[in-house]
Amino acid sequence: MRFMVIVKASKDSEAGVMPSTELLTAMSKFNEEMAKAGIMEAGEGLHPTSKGARIKYSNGQGSVARGPFSLSGDLVAGFWLINTKSLDEAIDWMKRAPFGPGDEIEIRQVFATEDFGEALTPELREQEERLRAQAGKK
């Protein structure tokens, strides 16, 4: 099962405060443990929302709002994409992540093609597989 682990933004991450050498070292060690265990597919930190934008859609049109955005529970500072046998295994791994008091993450399962049932026709499934193969080459 694939899971996206969403690292919630904080006042520091939104202010562009970079992690300390100690935290970077601990995070690298944790990432290496996950990579050696074969569960880590990706993991990245994100720039603050002041360097981003949101697009809201209405009537087929998108309107753009550039950051920064108000600090709320929905802002993301980074992520991992991991592959574990269960949500419980994902939780067990992420409980070991080197975060401090007040930091928060969210773990969400990624849809697999079989989750879409009959709505994902054989033609759509074939197209999805082609796109994934093409994206994987980059």
N, C-alpha and C positions, 0 to 999 in steps of 0.2 A: 504494500500500500504506500502510495506517495502522499507526503504531507508537506504543506508550506508552513514554516514556522515564521511568524510575523513578529518582528521586534518593534515594539511601540516606541514612538518618539518621546523625548523628554525635553525639558527646557534647555539642557546642555546641547543635545543633538540638534535642536532647532536653532540654537545660537551658533552652530558650527564649531563647537568645542570638540577637539579631536581627543580620542581615547589616549590614556597614558601608555607608556611603554610597557608597564606591568600588565595592564588589561590586554593590550595587543599580544603580548607574550602568552598570557593565559588563554586567550581566544584562539591563537594559532595552535596551541597544544590541544585544545578541545577539538578544533576542526581536524587536526591530524588524526586524533583518536577516531573520529567519525569516518574519516576517509579510509583509514586502515580497516575499520569494521565493514566497509563497503556500503554504508548507508547515506553518505553525503553526496548529493548530486550537484549542488550549487550553494553558494552563500556569499552574500555581498552586503555592504553597508550602502546607505543612500545619502546623498547630499540633502541639506535642509530644504524645506519647502520654499524658502526664499529663492531658490534656483529652479523651481518647478512651476507647473501650471495645472489647472483642472479644466476639463471641458465638460460642460453640462449640455445635454441634448434636449431639444424641444422641437416638435414638428419637423423632424429630419434635419435640423440645423444644430450646429454646435457653437456655443458661446464660451469664450475663453476667459478664465480668471487666472492671473499670474499670482504666485505666492509672494510673500509668506502668508500662511494660513494660521488661524488661531489654533493654539495648542489644545487639542482635544484627544479623546481616546481613540480616534480613528486615524491619526497620523502614524506613518510607518517610517522607521529609521533604518531598517535593514531586514534581511530575510535569509532563511535557509530553505532549500528544497531537499528533503530527505526521503529515503525509502526504507520503511521498516515493516515488520510483520503485522503490526497492530498499532492502534492509538496508544495503548498502554506502553508499548516499547518506545514509541516516540516521546511520550511523557517521561519515561525513565531516563532517556538520553538527555532531554532538554532540562531536566531538573539539575543536571550536572553542569550546565552552561555557567560560565563565570560572570554572572551579573550581580549587581549590588542591590542593596535595599531600595525598594520603590520601583526598580526596573520591572517591566512586564513584557511577556510574550504571549502570542496566541498561536495555537496549533490547529490547522484546518486541513482536512483531507482533500486531495486533488482528485477531480473526477477522472475516471478511466473511461475509455471508449465504451466498454460494456455497460456502464452506468446509464447510458442514454437509451438503452433498449431499442425498440422498433423504430423510434424517431430517427435514429442514425441508420439510414438506408445503406445497403452495400456500396452504392456509389459514393455516398458521403464518407463512409468508413475508408474506402480506397483513397479518396482525395485527402483525408486526414492523415493517413499513413504516408502518402507521398510528401505532404507538407512537412511532417515531422522528420522524415528522412532528409529532405532538402535542408531544413533548419539545422539538423545535426551535423551537416557537412561544413558549417561555417564556424 
